[in-house]
C-alpha cells in the first residue's frame, strides 16, 4: 500500500512520544520462535532492531536456537530428549550447543544486522564471565542454573555503539559449559542492566483468556495477578515458564515486560512505538 508524504510525517509525529520515552534506555529483546526461522520475519526483526538503535535505544539481543541445535544433533545421529521442556544435555550435546549457539547462530545474526546497515558484536555468556552458572539438575546434565550475571561486557559493547548479540551458554569457575534457557537468561540480563523493557518474542498473540479466541487478548497484567491466572488455567503449559520469567524480570527491576507475537512483521516497533501495542504487557503494581 502506497502512503503519501503527509501520512509518513503523521506516523513519525505519532511515534515521537514513544521514541522520547525509550531514547537512551536499555531494551532487551529475547529472540526466538518462528521469527528466528522465517527469513522474511528475520529480516523484519533485524530492521526493527537497527531502527531502534539509530533513534538512540540501547538494544540488547538475546537469542536461543533450539531448532538449529536439534538439526545439528540429527546430523550427527544423536536423538534429542526433553524433560519439562528442557533439553537433556550430556557432554557431547553441550559441545554441539556451544558450537551452534555461540558460533553459527550468533555470527549469522551479527552478519545479518551488519548487512542491513547496523553495527553488532556477538557475545556468548562465556565471554567475560557474563553468564555464571551451575548444574541445575544432574538428571538434565549440563543444563545451567544462573548464579550471576556480569553486565560489564554488554555495557562495554553498547558504549562503543554496537548492538550486543548474546548467545545463552554459560560456564562455571571450573570451565564447565552449560546450556542456559534463553527466557531465563534474557530476564536475568534485563534485570542486571536495569532495562526499561524486556520484549519476549513468541509464536502466540500474548496471554489469551480463551486460547482459541485471539480477541480475548489480555493487554496488561499486573505481576500480582499472574498466580490467579495460572491457577485458573488461563496461563498454562509452555507459557507458564515464560510468564514466570516475565514476573521475575519485573521483580529484578525491569519496568515493563512484553510477550509479543513474533510472527507479525515489525511486531517490535508496533509494540514499542504505538499506543495500542499488539501483545501482553506485564507491569508492577
N, C-alpha and C positions, 0 to 999 in steps of 0.2 A: 504494500500500500504506500503510495506516494504521499508525503506530507509537505506542506508549504513551509517557507522560512519563518513565517509568523507562528505557525504551530510548533516548529522546533524551538523558537525562542520561548514560547509559553511553557513548554515541557521543562526547559532548563530553569526558568524562573520558579516553577513549581518545585523543582528539586533543590533549589538553593538552601532553604532552611535545614534540610536533611544533610546536605553537604557540609554546612557550617557546624552542624551538630557532631559530625564524625571527623572532620578535619583535625589532624594532629593526634588522633586517638588510635589505639590498637584494636583491630578486629581480627579474631581468629576464625578461620574457615576450615571446618572439618570436611574434607572432600572424599566422597565415596559414592557407592551405588551406581545407577545407570549412567549418571553424568560423567563417570570416570571411564566408561566403556564406549558409549556412543560418541563418534567423532564430532558430530555437529554440536552436541551438548558440551563436549570437552572444549571445543572452540569458544562457545558462548561463555563458559565459566572463566576461561583464561582472559577473555576480553573484559569481562566484568572486573576481574582482579586488577588488571592493568589500569583500567579507568579509575578505580578506587585509589590505586597507588598514585596516579597522576594528579588527583584532586587533594592529595595530602593525607589520605588514610593509611595508617601503618598496618598493612595486611600481612598476616602470618598464615600460610597454607600448611595444614597438617593432613597427611594422607595415609591411607592403608593401601591395600592391594590384594585382597583375598582371592579374587578370580585369577589374577596373574600367578599367585603362589600355587594355587590348585593346578593351573595349567602346566607349570613347570614340574610339579611333583608327578603329574600324569606322564610327562615326557620321560622322566627317569624311572617310571614304573612303580611309583610309591603312592599308596592309597591315602587319601585324606580322611581323618577321623575327627569328629567334633563331639564335645561333651558340654552341654549347657551353652551352646553357641560359640565355644572357644575351641580353637584348633589344637588337638593334641600334638605337641611339638617335641620330638626327640632330637638328638644331637644332629642327625643328618638333615632333618626338617628345618631346624633353626639356621643351619648353614644356607639352605635354599631361601628361607625368609630374608636373611641378611642380604643375600645376593640380589634377590628380586626387588625388595623394597628400597634398600639403600643404593642399589645400582640401577637396574633397568627402569623401574617406575619413577624413581626420584629424578634421575637425569633426563628422562623423557619429558617430564613436566617442566623442568627448568628450561630445556631446549624449546618447548612449545611457547613458553612465556617470552623467551628471548626472540623467537622468530616473529612474534606479533608485536614487537616494539617495547616490551617490558624488560626489566632487569631483575634477575633472580639468582640466588645462590642456594644450592641443595645442601641440606644438612641431614645427618641421621641423629637419632637420640644418643648415639655413642660419642658424637663429636663434642669435645669439651666437657664430657660427663653431663650432658644435657638431661638425659632421662636415666636416673639411677633406679635400679630395680632389684628385686629378689624373686626367688621362685614362688609362684602363687600357690601351687598345689603339686606335690610330686607326681600325682596321677596324670597331670597335664603336661609334665616335662618342663621344657624351657618357655613356659608362658609366664610373663613377668607381672609382678605387682609393683607399682611405682612407689619408691621410698623417698624420692626427692627430685626436684627439677632445678637445674642450673640455667637461669634465663640469660646469662651473660652472652653466650654465643649468638642467641637470637637478637638481642639488643644491639650487639656489635654490627650484625649484618644490616639491621634496619637503619642504624645510624649512618652507615655508608651508602644508603639509598637503594638497597636491594630488597626484594621480596624474599623472605626466608621460606624455603620449601622443605618441610620436615617429614622424614620417614620415621615410623614408630617402631624402631628397635631400640632397646636399652641394654645396659650392662651393669654388672656389679664390680666391686673393688678387686675381685679375683679374675676378672676378664671374661666371665660367662656372659653370653649374649642371650637376650630374651625377646620373644615376640610380645609386643605390647598392643592391647586393644586400642584402636585409633580414637574411638569416642572418649575413652578414659584419658588418653594422652592429651587430646585436644582440650578437655575440660581442665586438666591439671596445668597445662601450659597457659591457658587463658587466665586462670586464677593467679598464677605466679606473675604474669605480666600486668595484672590489674586491667584486663581488657574491658573496653566499653561493651563489646558484644562478642558472643560466640555463635556462629552460624553452622548448624549441622545439616548437611545435605543428605537426603534420604530418597527413597522411591515411593513415598506416600505424601499426601497433601499436608499432613500435620496430625494433630490429635482430633479424631472424629468421635462424636457422641454415638453415631451409628457407623460402623466401619464400612458399610455398603452404601453410604449416602454422603457424597462429598459436600453437600450443602450444610451438613451438621458440624463443619469445622469449628473448633473452639479457638478463637483468635488469641486469647490471653488466658494464661493460667498462673495463679499465684503459687509460689513454692509450697505454701501450707495446704493447698487444695489437692496436690498430686496424690497423697496417700489415699484419699477418699475415692479419687477417680480410678486408682489401681484396684481398690477393694471392690468397686462396682463393676469392674471388668472393662471399663472404657479404655484404660491403658492396660494392655495385656501383651503376652507373647514377646516377640522380639523388640517391642517398643519399651518394655519395662526397663532393661538395662540402659537404653538410650536416654529415657526420661530421668533415670537415676543420675546419669552423668550431667544432664542439664541442671538438675536441682543441686548437685554437688558444686557445679561451677558457680551458681548463684551464692552458695554458702561460702565459697572461696573468694568471693569479691567481684565477680563479673556482674555488670549491671543488668544486662539483658541477654537471654539465650533464645535462639530461634531454631525450630525444626522446620525446614522448608523442602518442597518437592523439587529435587534436582532435575527432574525430567522436563521441567518448564524452562524454555530458553530465557536466559538473563534473570533467573529467579533471584539471584543475589541482589541485583540492582532494584528489582521490583520490591523486594522486602525492605531494603535499606533506604531507598530514596523516594518512596511514595507513602501517602497517608494510609492506604488500605493494607498494603502488605499481602502476602499470599499464604503464610504458614501459621504456626502456633508460636507465640512468644511467652517465655517464662520470665517472671519478674519476682522480686522480693515483695514484701507486704506493701 
